[in-house]
Amino acid sequence: MSDRHTTRPTRDEVYDLLMNARQAEWVELFLEDGRALAGAIIFNEFKGTGRLINVDEEFSYDFHVDHVVDVKL
């Protein structure tokens, strides 16, 4: 059986992606519960927490690095 899915990034890789995503105007967060949320992020590297803010849809979402599966810029 071939592996059709890409491997999930490690916690350290997700952490690095979040650090880089802080400078991006728009990112997409993929969460472990299956949701994908888009917007700009604020990330506190010391606490491992952040907030995704989507001004177009007028919502924000608080997250922890352990709940993030992947980050796309």
Secondary structure, 3 states (H helix, E strand, C coil): CCCCCCCCCCHHHHHHHHHHHCCCCCEEEEECCCCEEEEEEEEECCCCEEEEEECCCCEEEEEEHHHEEEEEC
